[in-house]
């Protein structure tokens, strides 16, 4: 297996994953849909997920635990926002767990979740829902496309180079 292709920075990968919390509860999985496809090193997924794939070979399975620092960051109390209850539109009562987007004065969109409802104010949480959590990922590298060596995008799947690759 040492001569078979493996994941490096710049490799386009297709990976199935199941993400769970330390208590075993699953929060996301690609198993009922197409594998996740991205290029390692472009920063489109959390750093710990990318790092776990480095040196994996097609067909290989791995389970990793990723700390908040390598995932969605620590939970930040300063991202709790106090919002006047009167600012909610009529007919849309704020309830804990409600997710929506706010647009700031600078035009940027901020995703928030209602954390607490008080008589005159609503506490909004702008942290990512997975911030501050250790995450466990079960990974299976389905195929890779090494863009670093030839630029031709040669696909390699677990079946070997003579078999059709995963689209």
Buried (B, 14 or more C-beta within 10 A) or exposed (E): EEEEBBBBEBBBBBBBBBBBEEEEEEEEBBEEEEBBBBBBBEEEBBEBBBEBBEEBBBBBEBEBBBEBEBBBBEBEEEBBBEBEEEEBEEEEEBEEEBEEEBEEEEEEEEEBBBBEBEEEBBBBBBBBEBBBBEBBBBBBBBBBBBBEEEEEEBBBBBEEEEEEBBE
